[in-house]
Amino acid sequence: MAKAISQYFKRVFDDYQVLVMVNPTDFTGIELIVHPDGKIEKTEIQADEEIFEDLAADEFQPCSPLEFQLTLAKA
């Protein structure tokens, strides 16, 4: 069975940014919150099938897997 390709999203707020990785098969993923001081919070997430609609409603935009992975490496 082929491995699912995760999807990546980002939203920049006034003083922090949030990056999200979602596995479209089981809706698991990782949320990264990047604070102004450079601190990165990493949270494992378990979403439902409406996660993509929720991200769109919250104005998240698709982002590069490379950007997500580089940020994750700093966490």
PDB file of N, CA, C and O in Angstrom:
ATOM      1  N   MET A   1       0.847  -1.182   0.000  1.00  0.00           N
ATOM      2  CA  MET A   1       0.000   0.000   0.000  1.00  0.00           C
ATOM      3  C   MET A   1       0.894   1.248   0.000  1.00  0.00           C
ATOM      4  O   MET A   1       1.871   1.323   0.745  1.00  0.00           O
ATOM      5  N   ALA A   2       0.554   2.197  -0.822  1.00  0.00           N
ATOM      6  CA  ALA A   2       1.343   3.428  -0.927  1.00  0.00           C
ATOM      7  C   ALA A   2       1.140   4.298   0.310  1.00  0.00           C
ATOM      8  O   ALA A   2       0.060   4.342   0.898  1.00  0.00           O
ATOM      9  N   LYS A   3       2.200   4.975   0.676  1.00  0.00           N
ATOM     10  CA  LYS A   3       2.131   5.874   1.831  1.00  0.00           C
ATOM     11  C   LYS A   3       1.473   7.188   1.402  1.00  0.00           C
ATOM     12  O   LYS A   3       1.778   7.726   0.337  1.00  0.00           O
ATOM     13  N   ALA A   4       0.585   7.688   2.227  1.00  0.00           N
ATOM     14  CA  ALA A   4      -0.105   8.946   1.929  1.00  0.00           C
ATOM     15  C   ALA A   4       0.875  10.108   1.969  1.00  0.00           C
ATOM     16  O   ALA A   4       1.807  10.120   2.773  1.00  0.00           O
ATOM     17  N   ILE A   5       0.660  11.071   1.107  1.00  0.00           N
ATOM     18  CA  ILE A   5       1.484  12.275   1.090  1.00  0.00           C
ATOM     19  C   ILE A   5       0.786  13.328   1.941  1.00  0.00           C
ATOM     20  O   ILE A   5      -0.351  13.716   1.669  1.00  0.00           O
ATOM     21  N   SER A   6       1.480  13.780   2.969  1.00  0.00           N
ATOM     22  CA  SER A   6       0.903  14.779   3.869  1.00  0.00           C
ATOM     23  C   SER A   6       0.690  16.094   3.140  1.00  0.00           C
ATOM     24  O   SER A   6       1.345  16.391   2.142  1.00  0.00           O
ATOM     25  N   GLN A   7      -0.243  16.869   3.668  1.00  0.00           N
ATOM     26  CA  GLN A   7      -0.514  18.197   3.129  1.00  0.00           C
ATOM     27  C   GLN A   7      -0.112  19.223   4.189  1.00  0.00           C
ATOM     28  O   GLN A   7      -0.248  18.982   5.388  1.00  0.00           O
ATOM     29  N   TYR A   8       0.383  20.364   3.727  1.00  0.00           N
ATOM     30  CA  TYR A   8       0.978  21.368   4.608  1.00  0.00           C
ATOM     31  C   TYR A   8       0.275  22.708   4.448  1.00  0.00           C
ATOM     32  O   TYR A   8      -0.080  23.110   3.340  1.00  0.00           O
ATOM     33  N   PHE A   9       0.079  23.392   5.570  1.00  0.00           N
ATOM     34  CA  PHE A   9      -0.633  24.667   5.581  1.00  0.00           C
ATOM     35  C   PHE A   9       0.055  25.638   6.528  1.00  0.00           C
ATOM     36  O   PHE A   9       0.769  25.238   7.447  1.00  0.00           O
ATOM     37  N   LYS A  10      -0.177  26.930   6.281  1.00  0.00           N
ATOM     38  CA  LYS A  10       0.459  27.964   7.093  1.00  0.00           C
ATOM     39  C   LYS A  10      -0.472  29.169   7.196  1.00  0.00           C
ATOM     40  O   LYS A  10      -1.218  29.490   6.271  1.00  0.00           O
ATOM     41  N   ARG A  11      -0.401  29.820   8.350  1.00  0.00           N
ATOM     42  CA  ARG A  11      -1.078  31.099   8.530  1.00  0.00           C
ATOM     43  C   ARG A  11      -0.179  31.987   9.374  1.00  0.00           C
ATOM     44  O   ARG A  11       0.334  31.568  10.412  1.00  0.00           O
ATOM     45  N   VAL A  12       0.005  33.219   8.915  1.00  0.00           N
ATOM     46  CA  VAL A  12       0.818  34.186   9.634  1.00  0.00           C
ATOM     47  C   VAL A  12      -0.125  35.165  10.326  1.00  0.00           C
ATOM     48  O   VAL A  12      -0.949  35.812   9.680  1.00  0.00           O
ATOM     49  N   PHE A  13       0.005  35.264  11.643  1.00  0.00           N
ATOM     50  CA  PHE A  13      -0.776  36.207  12.429  1.00  0.00           C
ATOM     51  C   PHE A  13       0.096  37.429  12.689  1.00  0.00           C
ATOM     52  O   PHE A  13       1.223  37.490  12.198  1.00  0.00           O
ATOM     53  N   ASP A  14      -0.394  38.398  13.443  1.00  0.00           N
ATOM     54  CA  ASP A  14       0.365  39.619  13.700  1.00  0.00           C
ATOM     55  C   ASP A  14       1.733  39.354  14.319  1.00  0.00           C
ATOM     56  O   ASP A  14       2.731  39.932  13.889  1.00  0.00           O
ATOM     57  N   ASP A  15       1.785  38.480  15.330  1.00  0.00           N
ATOM     58  CA  ASP A  15       3.056  38.294  16.024  1.00  0.00           C
ATOM     59  C   ASP A  15       3.508  36.834  16.128  1.00  0.00           C
ATOM     60  O   ASP A  15       4.448  36.535  16.864  1.00  0.00           O
ATOM     61  N   TYR A  16       2.862  35.937  15.413  1.00  0.00           N
ATOM     62  CA  TYR A  16       3.299  34.541  15.398  1.00  0.00           C
ATOM     63  C   TYR A  16       2.768  33.869  14.143  1.00  0.00           C
ATOM     64  O   TYR A  16       1.935  34.431  13.433  1.00  0.00           O
ATOM     65  N   GLN A  17       3.253  32.671  13.877  1.00  0.00           N
ATOM     66  CA  GLN A  17       2.733  31.919  12.731  1.00  0.00           C
ATOM     67  C   GLN A  17       2.446  30.480  13.134  1.00  0.00           C
ATOM     68  O   GLN A  17       3.027  29.954  14.084  1.00  0.00           O
ATOM     69  N   VAL A  18       1.545  29.861  12.397  1.00  0.00           N
ATOM     70  CA  VAL A  18       1.157  28.482  12.658  1.00  0.00           C
ATOM     71  C   VAL A  18       1.340  27.688  11.371  1.00  0.00           C
ATOM     72  O   VAL A  18       0.861  28.085  10.309  1.00  0.00           O
ATOM     73  N   LEU A  19       2.037  26.568  11.482  1.00  0.00           N
ATOM     74  CA  LEU A  19       2.200  25.646  10.371  1.00  0.00           C
ATOM     75  C   LEU A  19       1.554  24.329  10.764  1.00  0.00           C
ATOM     76  O   LEU A  19       1.669  23.893  11.909  1.00  0.00           O
ATOM     77  N   VAL A  20       0.870  23.689   9.810  1.00  0.00           N
ATOM     78  CA  VAL A  20       0.145  22.453  10.095  1.00  0.00           C
ATOM     79  C   VAL A  20       0.467  21.421   9.015  1.00  0.00           C
ATOM     80  O   VAL A  20       0.460  21.732   7.824  1.00  0.00           O
ATOM     81  N   MET A  21       0.747  20.200   9.442  1.00  0.00           N
ATOM     82  CA  MET A  21       0.909  19.062   8.541  1.00  0.00           C
ATOM     83  C   MET A  21      -0.236  18.096   8.826  1.00  0.00           C
ATOM     84  O   MET A  21      -0.490  17.754   9.981  1.00  0.00           O
ATOM     85  N   VAL A  22      -0.933  17.654   7.766  1.00  0.00           N
ATOM     86  CA  VAL A  22      -2.053  16.735   7.938  1.00  0.00           C
ATOM     87  C   VAL A  22      -1.882  15.543   6.997  1.00  0.00           C
ATOM     88  O   VAL A  22      -1.644  15.707   5.800  1.00  0.00           O
ATOM     89  N   ASN A  23      -2.007  14.340   7.562  1.00  0.00           N
ATOM     90  CA  ASN A  23      -2.037  13.124   6.762  1.00  0.00           C
ATOM     91  C   ASN A  23      -3.491  12.962   6.301  1.00  0.00           C
ATOM     92  O   ASN A  23      -4.377  12.791   7.139  1.00  0.00           O
ATOM     93  N   PRO A  24      -3.757  13.013   4.988  1.00  0.00           N
ATOM     94  CA  PRO A  24      -5.141  12.962   4.512  1.00  0.00           C
ATOM     95  C   PRO A  24      -5.804  11.598   4.649  1.00  0.00           C
ATOM     96  O   PRO A  24      -7.013  11.480   4.445  1.00  0.00           O
ATOM     97  N   THR A  25      -5.043  10.574   4.988  1.00  0.00           N
ATOM     98  CA  THR A  25      -5.615   9.231   5.148  1.00  0.00           C
ATOM     99  C   THR A  25      -6.286   9.060   6.501  1.00  0.00           C
ATOM    100  O   THR A  25      -7.419   8.588   6.585  1.00  0.00           O
ATOM    101  N   ASP A  26      -5.570   9.453   7.577  1.00  0.00           N
ATOM    102  CA  ASP A  26      -6.123   9.247   8.918  1.00  0.00           C
ATOM    103  C   ASP A  26      -6.322  10.553   9.705  1.00  0.00           C
ATOM    104  O   ASP A  26      -6.720  10.531  10.870  1.00  0.00           O
ATOM    105  N   PHE A  27      -6.042  11.682   9.056  1.00  0.00           N
ATOM    106  CA  PHE A  27      -6.259  13.020   9.637  1.00  0.00           C
ATOM    107  C   PHE A  27      -5.423  13.277  10.894  1.00  0.00           C
ATOM    108  O   PHE A  27      -5.806  14.078  11.746  1.00  0.00           O
ATOM    109  N   THR A  28      -4.291  12.600  11.004  1.00  0.00           N
ATOM    110  CA  THR A  28      -3.344  12.911  12.065  1.00  0.00           C
ATOM    111  C   THR A  28      -2.353  13.938  11.533  1.00  0.00           C
ATOM    112  O   THR A  28      -2.246  14.151  10.326  1.00  0.00           O
ATOM    113  N   GLY A  29      -1.639  14.562  12.443  1.00  0.00           N
ATOM    114  CA  GLY A  29      -0.655  15.525  11.974  1.00  0.00           C
ATOM    115  C   GLY A  29       0.073  16.209  13.103  1.00  0.00           C
ATOM    116  O   GLY A  29       0.051  15.778  14.256  1.00  0.00           O
ATOM    117  N   ILE A  30       0.729  17.309  12.721  1.00  0.00           N
ATOM    118  CA  ILE A  30       1.517  18.101  13.660  1.00  0.00           C
ATOM    119  C   ILE A  30       1.200  19.571  13.433  1.00  0.00           C
ATOM    120  O   ILE A  30       1.106  20.038  12.298  1.00  0.00           O
ATOM    121  N   GLU A  31       1.037  20.288  14.539  1.00  0.00           N
ATOM    122  CA  GLU A  31       0.853  21.738  14.492  1.00  0.00           C
ATOM    123  C   GLU A  31       2.084  22.376  15.125  1.00  0.00           C
ATOM    124  O   GLU A  31       2.502  21.996  16.219  1.00  0.00           O
ATOM    125  N   LEU A  32       2.658  23.348  14.424  1.00  0.00           N
ATOM    126  CA  LEU A  32       3.796  24.094  14.953  1.00  0.00           C
ATOM    127  C   LEU A  32       3.381  25.548  15.125  1.00  0.00           C
ATOM    128  O   LEU A  32       2.857  26.163  14.197  1.00  0.00           O
ATOM    129  N   ILE A  33       3.616  26.096  16.313  1.00  0.00           N
ATOM    130  CA  ILE A  33       3.365  27.510  16.572  1.00  0.00           C
ATOM    131  C   ILE A  33       4.724  28.163  16.771  1.00  0.00           C
ATOM    132  O   ILE A  33       5.479  27.799  17.672  1.00  0.00           O
ATOM    133  N   VAL A  34       5.023  29.137  15.912  1.00  0.00           N
ATOM    134  CA  VAL A  34       6.305  29.832  15.984  1.00  0.00           C
ATOM    135  C   VAL A  34       6.064  31.197  16.628  1.00  0.00           C
ATOM    136  O   VAL A  34       5.394  32.057  16.056  1.00  0.00           O
ATOM    137  N   HIS A  35       6.620  31.379  17.825  1.00  0.00           N
ATOM    138  CA  HIS A  35       6.444  32.611  18.591  1.00  0.00           C
ATOM    139  C   HIS A  35       7.453  33.672  18.151  1.00  0.00           C
ATOM    140  O   HIS A  35       8.473  33.341  17.548  1.00  0.00           O
ATOM    141  N   PRO A  36       7.175  34.946  18.448  1.00  0.00           N
ATOM    142  CA  PRO A  36       8.082  36.032  18.038  1.00  0.00           C
ATOM    143  C   PRO A  36       9.514  35.878  18.560  1.00  0.00           C
ATOM    144  O   PRO A  36      10.461  36.330  17.917  1.00  0.00           O
ATOM    145  N   ASP A  37       9.671  35.244  19.719  1.00  0.00           N
ATOM    146  CA  ASP A  37      11.009  35.070  20.281  1.00  0.00           C
ATOM    147  C   ASP A  37      11.740  33.863  19.685  1.00  0.00           C
ATOM    148  O   ASP A  37      12.853  33.540  20.100  1.00  0.00           O
ATOM    149  N   GLY A  38      11.108  33.200  18.711  1.00  0.00           N
ATOM    150  CA  GLY A  38      11.726  32.060  18.053  1.00  0.00           C
ATOM    151  C   GLY A  38      11.361  30.713  18.657  1.00  0.00           C
ATOM    152  O   GLY A  38      11.683  29.671  18.087  1.00  0.00           O
ATOM    153  N   LYS A  39      10.688  30.726  19.813  1.00  0.00           N
ATOM    154  CA  LYS A  39      10.269  29.474  20.445  1.00  0.00           C
ATOM    155  C   LYS A  39       9.241  28.789  19.541  1.00  0.00           C
ATOM    156  O   LYS A  39       8.376  29.440  18.957  1.00  0.00           O
ATOM    157  N   ILE A  40       9.354  27.469  19.441  1.00  0.00           N
ATOM    158  CA  ILE A  40       8.435  26.694  18.608  1.00  0.00           C
ATOM    159  C   ILE A  40       7.718  25.669  19.467  1.00  0.00           C
ATOM    160  O   ILE A  40       8.351  24.847  20.130  1.00  0.00           O
ATOM    161  N   GLU A  41       6.394  25.722  19.450  1.00  0.00           N
ATOM    162  CA  GLU A  41       5.559  24.733  20.150  1.00  0.00           C
ATOM    163  C   GLU A  41       5.142  23.673  19.138  1.00  0.00           C
ATOM    164  O   GLU A  41       4.669  24.002  18.050  1.00  0.00           O
ATOM    165  N   LYS A  42       5.315  22.421  19.489  1.00  0.00           N
ATOM    166  CA  LYS A  42       4.929  21.304  18.627  1.00  0.00           C
ATOM    167  C   LYS A  42       3.811  20.528  19.295  1.00  0.00           C
ATOM    168  O   LYS A  42       3.932  20.126  20.452  1.00  0.00           O
ATOM    169  N   THR A  43       2.716  20.315  18.564  1.00  0.00           N
ATOM    170  CA  THR A  43       1.577  19.583  19.097  1.00  0.00           C
ATOM    171  C   THR A  43       1.129  18.523  18.092  1.00  0.00           C
ATOM    172  O   THR A  43       0.888  18.829  16.924  1.00  0.00           O
ATOM    173  N   GLU A  44       1.018  17.278  18.551  1.00  0.00           N
ATOM    174  CA  GLU A  44       0.456  16.215  17.712  1.00  0.00           C
ATOM    175  C   GLU A  44      -1.058  16.442  17.656  1.00  0.00           C
ATOM    176  O   GLU A  44      -1.683  16.728  18.677  1.00  0.00           O
ATOM    177  N   ILE A  45      -1.636  16.315  16.477  1.00  0.00           N
ATOM    178  CA  ILE A  45      -3.073  16.541  16.352  1.00  0.00           C
ATOM    179  C   ILE A  45      -3.780  15.311  15.777  1.00  0.00           C
ATOM    180  O   ILE A  45      -3.198  14.546  15.008  1.00  0.00           O
ATOM    181  N   GLN A  46      -5.020  15.143  16.157  1.00  0.00           N
ATOM    182  CA  GLN A  46      -5.907  14.128  15.601  1.00  0.00           C
ATOM    183  C   GLN A  46      -7.170  14.876  15.194  1.00  0.00           C
ATOM    184  O   GLN A  46      -7.939  15.320  16.046  1.00  0.00           O
ATOM    185  N   ALA A  47      -7.375  15.008  13.912  1.00  0.00           N
ATOM    186  CA  ALA A  47      -8.508  15.788  13.405  1.00  0.00           C
ATOM    187  C   ALA A  47      -9.569  14.849  12.833  1.00  0.00           C
ATOM    188  O   ALA A  47      -9.473  13.628  12.956  1.00  0.00           O
ATOM    189  N   ASP A  48     -10.566  15.439  12.214  1.00  0.00           N
ATOM    190  CA  ASP A  48     -11.587  14.648  11.533  1.00  0.00           C
ATOM    191  C   ASP A  48     -11.577  15.008  10.049  1.00  0.00           C
ATOM    192  O   ASP A  48     -10.749  15.800   9.599  1.00  0.00           O
ATOM    193  N   GLU A  49     -12.494  14.425   9.304  1.00  0.00           N
ATOM    194  CA  GLU A  49     -12.503  14.625   7.853  1.00  0.00           C
ATOM    195  C   GLU A  49     -12.819  16.064   7.435  1.00  0.00           C
ATOM    196  O   GLU A  49     -12.690  16.403   6.259  1.00  0.00           O
ATOM    197  N   GLU A  50     -13.222  16.897   8.365  1.00  0.00           N
ATOM    198  CA  GLU A  50     -13.520  18.297   8.049  1.00  0.00           C
ATOM    199  C   GLU A  50     -12.319  19.223   8.256  1.00  0.00           C
ATOM    200  O   GLU A  50     -12.460  20.442   8.149  1.00  0.00           O
ATOM    201  N   ILE A  51     -11.143  18.664   8.550  1.00  0.00           N
ATOM    202  CA  ILE A  51      -9.971  19.487   8.850  1.00  0.00           C
ATOM    203  C   ILE A  51      -9.628  20.440   7.704  1.00  0.00           C
ATOM    204  O   ILE A  51      -9.249  21.585   7.950  1.00  0.00           O
ATOM    205  N   PHE A  52      -9.754  19.988   6.475  1.00  0.00           N
ATOM    206  CA  PHE A  52      -9.374  20.838   5.348  1.00  0.00           C
ATOM    207  C   PHE A  52     -10.334  22.016   5.186  1.00  0.00           C
ATOM    208  O   PHE A  52      -9.914  23.123   4.850  1.00  0.00           O
ATOM    209  N   GLU A  53     -11.611  21.777   5.425  1.00  0.00           N
ATOM    210  CA  GLU A  53     -12.587  22.871   5.399  1.00  0.00           C
ATOM    211  C   GLU A  53     -12.335  23.839   6.553  1.00  0.00           C
ATOM    212  O   GLU A  53     -12.456  25.053   6.391  1.00  0.00           O
ATOM    213  N   ASP A  54     -11.985  23.294   7.718  1.00  0.00           N
ATOM    214  CA  ASP A  54     -11.691  24.132   8.888  1.00  0.00           C
ATOM    215  C   ASP A  54     -10.468  25.019   8.638  1.00  0.00           C
ATOM    216  O   ASP A  54     -10.477  26.205   8.969  1.00  0.00           O
ATOM    217  N   LEU A  55      -9.428  24.443   8.058  1.00  0.00           N
ATOM    218  CA  LEU A  55      -8.224  25.226   7.765  1.00  0.00           C
ATOM    219  C   LEU A  55      -8.531  26.334   6.757  1.00  0.00           C
ATOM    220  O   LEU A  55      -8.046  27.456   6.904  1.00  0.00           O
ATOM    221  N   ALA A  56      -9.327  26.029   5.745  1.00  0.00           N
ATOM    222  CA  ALA A  56      -9.697  27.042   4.742  1.00  0.00           C
ATOM    223  C   ALA A  56     -10.526  28.149   5.391  1.00  0.00           C
ATOM    224  O   ALA A  56     -10.318  29.328   5.103  1.00  0.00           O
ATOM    225  N   ALA A  57     -11.455  27.783   6.257  1.00  0.00           N
ATOM    226  CA  ALA A  57     -12.292  28.776   6.939  1.00  0.00           C
ATOM    227  C   ALA A  57     -11.452  29.682   7.838  1.00  0.00           C
ATOM    228  O   ALA A  57     -11.780  30.852   8.032  1.00  0.00           O
ATOM    229  N   ASP A  58     -10.362  29.129   8.384  1.00  0.00           N
ATOM    230  CA  ASP A  58      -9.470  29.901   9.253  1.00  0.00           C
ATOM    231  C   ASP A  58      -8.362  30.609   8.470  1.00  0.00           C
ATOM    232  O   ASP A  58      -7.410  31.130   9.051  1.00  0.00           O
ATOM    233  N   GLU A  59      -8.504  30.619   7.144  1.00  0.00           N
ATOM    234  CA  GLU A  59      -7.606  31.348   6.233  1.00  0.00           C
ATOM    235  C   GLU A  59      -6.181  30.796   6.195  1.00  0.00           C
ATOM    236  O   GLU A  59      -5.233  31.545   5.962  1.00  0.00           O
ATOM    237  N   PHE A  60      -6.027  29.509   6.420  1.00  0.00           N
ATOM    238  CA  PHE A  60      -4.726  28.873   6.226  1.00  0.00           C
ATOM    239  C   PHE A  60      -4.499  28.702   4.732  1.00  0.00           C
ATOM    240  O   PHE A  60      -5.437  28.452   3.974  1.00  0.00           O
ATOM    241  N   GLN A  61      -3.250  28.838   4.318  1.00  0.00           N
ATOM    242  CA  GLN A  61      -2.866  28.688   2.922  1.00  0.00           C
ATOM    243  C   GLN A  61      -1.930  27.486   2.792  1.00  0.00           C
ATOM    244  O   GLN A  61      -1.207  27.167   3.736  1.00  0.00           O
ATOM    245  N   PRO A  62      -1.934  26.823   1.648  1.00  0.00           N
ATOM    246  CA  PRO A  62      -0.965  25.740   1.448  1.00  0.00           C
ATOM    247  C   PRO A  62       0.458  26.288   1.582  1.00  0.00           C
ATOM    248  O   PRO A  62       0.726  27.430   1.208  1.00  0.00           O
ATOM    249  N   CYS A  63       1.352  25.481   2.108  1.00  0.00           N
ATOM    250  CA  CYS A  63       2.749  25.906   2.215  1.00  0.00           C
ATOM    251  C   CYS A  63       3.657  24.767   1.791  1.00  0.00           C
ATOM    252  O   CYS A  63       3.211  23.646   1.544  1.00  0.00           O
ATOM    253  N   SER A  64       4.915  25.077   1.714  1.00  0.00           N
ATOM    254  CA  SER A  64       5.932  24.138   1.258  1.00  0.00           C
ATOM    255  C   SER A  64       6.240  23.088   2.324  1.00  0.00           C
ATOM    256  O   SER A  64       6.406  23.428   3.496  1.00  0.00           O
ATOM    257  N   PRO A  65       6.316  21.825   1.932  1.00  0.00           N
ATOM    258  CA  PRO A  65       6.756  20.795   2.881  1.00  0.00           C
ATOM    259  C   PRO A  65       8.152  21.104   3.421  1.00  0.00           C
ATOM    260  O   PRO A  65       8.446  20.812   4.581  1.00  0.00           O
ATOM    261  N   LEU A  66       9.005  21.686   2.596  1.00  0.00           N
ATOM    262  CA  LEU A  66      10.355  22.027   3.037  1.00  0.00           C
ATOM    263  C   LEU A  66      10.325  23.049   4.168  1.00  0.00           C
ATOM    264  O   LEU A  66      11.051  22.909   5.152  1.00  0.00           O
ATOM    265  N   GLU A  67       9.482  24.082   4.029  1.00  0.00           N
ATOM    266  CA  GLU A  67       9.367  25.094   5.091  1.00  0.00           C
ATOM    267  C   GLU A  67       8.916  24.439   6.391  1.00  0.00           C
ATOM    268  O   GLU A  67       9.459  24.727   7.457  1.00  0.00           O
ATOM    269  N   PHE A  68       7.917  23.555   6.302  1.00  0.00           N
ATOM    270  CA  PHE A  68       7.422  22.877   7.496  1.00  0.00           C
ATOM    271  C   PHE A  68       8.528  22.031   8.123  1.00  0.00           C
ATOM    272  O   PHE A  68       8.750  22.099   9.332  1.00  0.00           O
ATOM    273  N   GLN A  69       9.214  21.243   7.318  1.00  0.00           N
ATOM    274  CA  GLN A  69      10.246  20.344   7.840  1.00  0.00           C
ATOM    275  C   GLN A  69      11.418  21.104   8.447  1.00  0.00           C
ATOM    276  O   GLN A  69      11.973  20.672   9.457  1.00  0.00           O
ATOM    277  N   LEU A  70      11.803  22.230   7.847  1.00  0.00           N
ATOM    278  CA  LEU A  70      12.880  23.029   8.421  1.00  0.00           C
ATOM    279  C   LEU A  70      12.463  23.624   9.769  1.00  0.00           C
ATOM    280  O   LEU A  70      13.267  23.692  10.699  1.00  0.00           O
ATOM    281  N   THR A  71      11.210  24.052   9.866  1.00  0.00           N
ATOM    282  CA  THR A  71      10.706  24.588  11.136  1.00  0.00           C
ATOM    283  C   THR A  71      10.618  23.469  12.171  1.00  0.00           C
ATOM    284  O   THR A  71      10.984  23.666  13.330  1.00  0.00           O
ATOM    285  N   LEU A  72      10.140  22.304  11.762  1.00  0.00           N
ATOM    286  CA  LEU A  72      10.039  21.158  12.673  1.00  0.00           C
ATOM    287  C   LEU A  72      11.417  20.773  13.209  1.00  0.00           C
ATOM    288  O   LEU A  72      11.546  20.415  14.380  1.00  0.00           O
ATOM    289  N   ALA A  73      12.437  20.841  12.375  1.00  0.00           N
ATOM    290  CA  ALA A  73      13.784  20.482  12.798  1.00  0.00           C
ATOM    291  C   ALA A  73      14.302  21.402  13.904  1.00  0.00           C
ATOM    292  O   ALA A  73      15.172  21.011  14.683  1.00  0.00           O
ATOM    293  N   LYS A  74      13.775  22.607  13.972  1.00  0.00           N
ATOM    294  CA  LYS A  74      14.182  23.568  15.011  1.00  0.00           C
ATOM    295  C   LYS A  74      13.415  23.366  16.315  1.00  0.00           C
ATOM    296  O   LYS A  74      13.816  23.866  17.365  1.00  0.00           O
ATOM    297  N   ALA A  75      12.301  22.624  16.236  1.00  0.00           N
ATOM    298  CA  ALA A  75      11.425  22.468  17.414  1.00  0.00           C
ATOM    299  C   ALA A  75      12.065  21.583  18.471  1.00  0.00           C
ATOM    300  O   ALA A  75      11.469  21.347  19.522  1.00  0.00           O
TER     301      ALA A  75
END
